[in-house]
């Protein structure tokens, strides 16, 4: 497992977040996209995983409802996948959510992302439902983990 250092970014640092996102996902997103997405969100968390001071992954989440933290995005640079980066990011987010008083963490995953579906199950999340995503015209699998 890669030994990463996890830093917390300010949600206002949308330029860095946009850069991290665009290294992993398509279509590319602008800093303004993230600024709009964070409007009205409570308890926004942005984590960055670094190895040798180079960003290799990120996780973004916010409060879904008073007892549930929602991990909205988690991405790892393609050359660092399967090295435990996502696990360490999710563990850091779970620890943070627990200290913030949340009783569960939830995330959604496109059914075609098999590796991340497997990640959710191996990380102790339960599948609690599916929902239709009209923007992508596909189902999303909903995962949730109850916190101690």
C-alpha positions as CSV (number, residue, x, y, z in Angstrom):
1,X,0.0,0.0,0.0
2,X,1.3,3.4,-0.9
3,X,2.1,5.6,2.1
4,X,0.3,8.9,1.4
5,X,0.1,12.2,3.2
6,X,-3.5,13.5,3.3
7,X,-4.1,17.2,3.5
8,X,-7.3,19.1,3.8
9,X,-7.9,21.8,1.2
10,X,-10.2,24.8,1.6
11,X,-13.4,24.4,-0.5
12,X,-12.6,27.8,-1.9
13,X,-9.5,26.4,-3.6
14,X,-11.5,25.4,-6.6
15,X,-8.6,25.9,-9.0
16,X,-6.6,23.1,-7.3
17,X,-9.6,20.9,-7.1
18,X,-10.4,21.4,-10.8
19,X,-6.8,20.5,-11.7
20,X,-7.0,17.3,-9.6
21,X,-10.4,16.4,-11.0
22,X,-9.2,16.9,-14.6
23,X,-6.2,14.6,-14.1
24,X,-8.7,11.8,-13.4
25,X,-12.1,12.4,-15.0
26,X,-13.7,13.6,-18.2
27,X,-15.3,15.8,-19.2
28,X,-13.1,18.4,-17.6
29,X,-14.6,20.7,-15.0
30,X,-13.8,24.4,-14.3
31,X,-13.2,26.0,-10.9
32,X,-16.5,27.7,-11.4
33,X,-18.2,24.3,-11.7
34,X,-17.0,23.4,-8.2
35,X,-17.8,26.8,-6.8
36,X,-21.4,26.5,-8.0
37,X,-21.6,22.9,-6.7
38,X,-20.5,24.0,-3.2
39,X,-23.1,26.8,-2.9
40,X,-25.4,26.0,0.0
41,X,-23.5,22.9,1.0
42,X,-22.7,22.4,4.7
43,X,-19.5,20.9,6.1
44,X,-17.7,20.6,2.8
45,X,-14.6,18.4,3.0
46,X,-11.8,18.4,0.4
47,X,-9.0,16.0,0.9
48,X,-5.8,15.6,-1.2
49,X,-3.5,12.5,-1.1
50,X,0.1,13.3,-1.8
51,X,3.2,11.1,-2.3
52,X,6.5,13.0,-2.2
53,X,4.5,16.3,-2.3
54,X,2.8,15.2,-5.6
55,X,-1.0,15.0,-5.6
56,X,-2.1,11.5,-6.5
57,X,-5.7,11.5,-5.4
58,X,-8.6,13.5,-3.9
59,X,-11.9,13.1,-2.1
60,X,-14.7,15.7,-1.9
61,X,-17.8,15.4,0.2
62,X,-20.4,17.4,2.2
63,X,-23.3,16.9,4.5
64,X,-26.2,15.1,2.8
65,X,-28.5,15.4,5.8
66,X,-27.8,16.1,9.5
67,X,-26.6,12.5,10.3
68,X,-25.1,11.5,6.9
69,X,-21.9,12.7,5.2
70,X,-21.9,12.2,1.4
71,X,-18.6,11.4,-0.3
72,X,-19.4,13.1,-3.7
73,X,-16.2,12.5,-5.6
74,X,-13.1,10.3,-5.1
75,X,-10.5,10.1,-7.7
76,X,-7.0,8.6,-8.0
77,X,-4.5,9.3,-10.8
78,X,-4.5,6.3,-13.1
79,X,-0.9,5.4,-12.5
80,X,-1.6,5.2,-8.7
81,X,-4.7,3.0,-8.8
82,X,-4.8,-0.2,-6.8
83,X,-2.1,1.2,-4.4
84,X,-4.4,1.9,-1.5
85,X,-4.8,5.7,-2.2
86,X,-8.6,5.6,-2.3
87,X,-8.8,3.5,0.8
88,X,-6.6,5.9,2.7
89,X,-8.7,8.9,1.5
90,X,-12.0,7.2,2.4
91,X,-10.6,6.2,5.8
92,X,-9.6,9.8,6.5
93,X,-13.0,11.0,5.4
94,X,-14.7,8.4,7.7
95,X,-12.6,9.4,10.6
96,X,-13.4,13.1,10.0
97,X,-17.1,12.4,9.6
98,X,-17.1,10.4,12.9
99,X,-15.4,13.3,14.7
100,X,-18.0,15.7,13.2
101,X,-20.8,13.6,14.7
102,X,-22.1,11.9,11.6
103,X,-23.6,8.4,12.0
104,X,-23.1,7.3,8.4
105,X,-21.1,7.9,5.2
106,X,-22.7,7.5,1.8
107,X,-21.5,7.5,-1.8
108,X,-22.8,6.6,-5.2
109,X,-21.0,4.8,-8.0
110,X,-21.8,4.3,-11.6
111,X,-22.5,0.6,-12.3
112,X,-19.8,0.5,-15.0
113,X,-17.0,1.4,-12.5
114,X,-16.5,-2.2,-11.3
115,X,-13.3,-1.5,-9.4
116,X,-15.0,1.2,-7.3
117,X,-18.0,-1.0,-6.7
118,X,-15.6,-3.6,-5.4
119,X,-13.8,-1.0,-3.3
120,X,-17.1,0.0,-1.6
121,X,-17.9,-3.6,-0.6
122,X,-14.3,-4.3,0.5
123,X,-14.3,-1.1,2.6
124,X,-17.3,-2.3,4.5
125,X,-20.0,-0.3,2.8
126,X,-23.5,-1.8,2.2
127,X,-25.4,-1.4,-1.0
128,X,-28.6,0.4,0.1
129,X,-30.2,1.2,-3.2
130,X,-29.9,2.5,-6.7
131,X,-31.1,5.6,-8.4
132,X,-31.4,6.7,-12.0
133,X,-29.1,9.5,-13.1
134,X,-30.7,11.3,-15.9
135,X,-27.5,13.2,-16.8
136,X,-25.7,10.0,-17.6
137,X,-28.7,7.9,-18.5
138,X,-27.6,5.1,-16.2
139,X,-28.2,3.7,-12.7
140,X,-26.0,4.7,-9.8
141,X,-25.4,2.2,-7.0
142,X,-25.8,3.8,-3.5
143,X,-23.4,2.7,-0.8
144,X,-23.6,3.5,2.9
145,X,-21.5,2.7,6.0
146,X,-22.8,3.1,9.5
147,X,-20.2,4.6,11.8
148,X,-19.6,3.4,15.4
